[in-house]
Amino acid sequence: MTLARRVFFTLPFALLIATPADAAPKRAALGSWDGRWVGAWGGSQPTVQIVKGGKLVAYEFNGQTFPVASSQVTPSEIVYGKEVVVTLTRTGPNTAHATIKTSQGDGTAELTRQ
């Protein structure tokens, strides 16, 4: 079998094997939420959201730490609270946008994992 014939018969198989892996969309892995997510409500009131074991377990505000009994966690979002609802939305592996909704008004914060 000549070299040209070998290439002719083997090249299509090589392309079939290589194409699916190369065609797969490239997505950045966001990974775990675990860590201390630090930011400031309205850019001036410091806050920390603490995630351990895949659950939001506490937050810090005005120098005090408050436990969180339950939270809903997905790879892209964390939501907790009833009267005051806080939503953290993942914007990158170590960044998130937070919103807070209260009876006195709403606010936002940009968080960075430290």
DOTORGU-285188 format. One record per residue (C-alpha): x, y, z; residue number from 1. Coordinates in pm, whole numbers, plus 32768, in hexadecimal, padded with zeros to 4 digits. Last residue first. Layout:
% DOTORGU-285188
+------+------+------+-----+
:   px :   py :   pz :  nr :
+------+------+------+-----+
:    X :    Y :    Z : NUM :
...
+------+------+------+-----+
***
This chain:
% DOTORGU-285188
+------+------+------+-----+
:   px :   py :   pz :  nr :
+------+------+------+-----+
: 7C1C : 8DE7 : 937A : 114 :
: 7AF6 : 8DC7 : 928B : 113 :
: 7A93 : 8F15 : 91F4 : 112 :
: 7939 : 8FAF : 9213 : 111 :
: 7895 : 90D2 : 915B : 110 :
: 7775 : 915B : 9226 : 109 :
: 760E : 91C1 : 91E5 : 108 :
: 74F0 : 9261 : 92A1 : 107 :
: 7378 : 9263 : 92CB : 106 :
: 728C : 9327 : 93A8 : 105 :
: 71F8 : 9340 : 9505 : 104 :
: 7122 : 9205 : 94E7 : 103 :
: 7260 : 9152 : 947F : 102 :
: 72F2 : 90C5 : 933D : 101 :
: 7468 : 9083 : 932D : 100 :
: 7528 : 9048 : 91ED :  99 :
: 7680 : 8FAF : 91C8 :  98 :
: 7763 : 8F9A : 9096 :  97 :
: 7871 : 8E8F : 90A6 :  96 :
: 79E6 : 8E67 : 906D :  95 :
: 7AE4 : 8D51 : 90A6 :  94 :
: 7A98 : 8C59 : 8F8C :  93 :
: 79D6 : 8D61 : 8ECB :  92 :
: 788C : 8E20 : 8ED0 :  91 :
: 77D8 : 8D3E : 8FC9 :  90 :
: 768C : 8DC8 : 9041 :  89 :
: 7659 : 8DFD : 91B7 :  88 :
: 74F0 : 8E3D : 921D :  87 :
: 748D : 8EC9 : 9371 :  86 :
: 7324 : 8ED4 : 93E5 :  85 :
: 72C4 : 8F97 : 951E :  84 :
: 7170 : 8F2C : 959F :  83 :
: 71C0 : 8DC5 : 9537 :  82 :
: 7336 : 8D89 : 9514 :  81 :
: 7420 : 8CD0 : 942B :  80 :
: 7471 : 8CAF : 92B9 :  79 :
: 75B6 : 8C2D : 9222 :  78 :
: 75F0 : 8C29 : 90AA :  77 :
: 76C2 : 8B9C : 8F8B :  76 :
: 771E : 8A3B : 8FF8 :  75 :
: 75D9 : 8A24 : 90BF :  74 :
: 75A6 : 8A6D : 9231 :  73 :
: 745F : 8AAA : 92E9 :  72 :
: 74A3 : 8B1E : 944C :  71 :
: 7441 : 8AB4 : 95A8 :  70 :
: 7480 : 8B0D : 9714 :  69 :
: 756A : 8C31 : 96D4 :  68 :
: 763D : 8C94 : 9800 :  67 :
: 7687 : 8E06 : 9842 :  66 :
: 77E5 : 8E91 : 9874 :  65 :
: 780C : 8FF4 : 98F5 :  64 :
: 78F3 : 910C : 9884 :  63 :
: 77DB : 91D8 : 97E7 :  62 :
: 7783 : 90B2 : 9705 :  61 :
: 7812 : 8F52 : 96F2 :  60 :
: 775F : 8E2E : 9650 :  59 :
: 7739 : 8CC3 : 96B3 :  58 :
: 7713 : 8B5B : 963C :  57 :
: 76EB : 8B7A : 94C3 :  56 :
: 7700 : 8A0F : 945E :  55 :
: 77F1 : 8950 : 9378 :  54 :
: 78BA : 88C7 : 949C :  53 :
: 7901 : 8A24 : 951C :  52 :
: 788E : 8B73 : 948F :  51 :
: 78BA : 8CB9 : 9550 :  50 :
: 7826 : 8DFD : 94C3 :  49 :
: 78E5 : 8F31 : 9538 :  48 :
: 785B : 9092 : 9542 :  47 :
: 78ED : 91EE : 9554 :  46 :
: 77FE : 9318 : 9534 :  45 :
: 7892 : 9412 : 943A :  44 :
: 7878 : 9395 : 92D2 :  43 :
: 76FD : 9386 : 92E3 :  42 :
: 7721 : 924A : 93AF :  41 :
: 7895 : 9201 : 93CE :  40 :
: 7960 : 90D2 : 9364 :  39 :
: 7A00 : 8F91 : 93E1 :  38 :
: 79A8 : 8E2A : 9388 :  37 :
: 7A51 : 8D46 : 9486 :  36 :
: 7A7C : 8BE5 : 9402 :  35 :
: 79C5 : 8ABB : 936C :  34 :
: 7904 : 8B0A : 922D :  33 :
: 7999 : 89DA : 9181 :  32 :
: 7A00 : 89C8 : 9017 :  31 :
: 79C9 : 8AD2 : 8F10 :  30 :
: 7A59 : 8A05 : 8DF6 :  29 :
: 7A93 : 8AE7 : 8CCE :  28 :
: 79D7 : 8A69 : 8BA2 :  27 :
: 7A6D : 8A0B : 8A4F :  26 :
: 7964 : 898A : 8962 :  25 :
: 79A8 : 882D : 88D8 :  24 :
: 7A14 : 8839 : 876B :  23 :
: 7B7A : 87CD : 87B2 :  22 :
: 7B0A : 8699 : 8871 :  21 :
: 7A0A : 863C : 8766 :  20 :
: 7AFF : 867B : 8646 :  19 :
: 7C26 : 85A3 : 86AD :  18 :
: 7B8E : 8445 : 8685 :  17 :
: 7AD1 : 8490 : 8546 :  16 :
: 7BFF : 8544 : 84B7 :  15 :
: 7CE2 : 841B : 84F9 :  14 :
: 7BE8 : 8333 : 8452 :  13 :
: 7BD4 : 8415 : 831D :  12 :
: 7D53 : 8421 : 8309 :  11 :
: 7D84 : 82A6 : 8311 :  10 :
: 7D02 : 823F : 81BA :   9 :
: 7D8E : 835C : 80E4 :   8 :
: 7ECF : 836A : 81AE :   7 :
: 7F0A : 81F7 : 8176 :   6 :
: 7EB3 : 8219 : 8003 :   5 :
: 7FAD : 8336 : 7FD6 :   4 :
: 80BC : 8270 : 808A :   3 :
: 8091 : 814F : 7F9C :   2 :
: 8000 : 8000 : 8000 :   1 :
+------+------+------+-----+
***
